């Protein structure tokens, strides 16, 4: 997984600044559609969220789960095999 720290810093709602880390990862089309559906759902509640914010909320929900619940949810997730293109020699 690639990771870069942005040259800029973001100010949090508490007034603190923190470095922004960019990550690239793969997901199924259905997962991308789920993120979009959640964005729309949030928007209907008056909360405009970008994709990153939806993912960050999901991470916090996962972090609050018990180990058993997290293990059960993770066991249901389909593993992805990502084929990377070959680089020309």
Helices and strands as residue ranges (DSSP letters): E 2-11, E 17-24, H 29-44, H 51-64, H 67-75
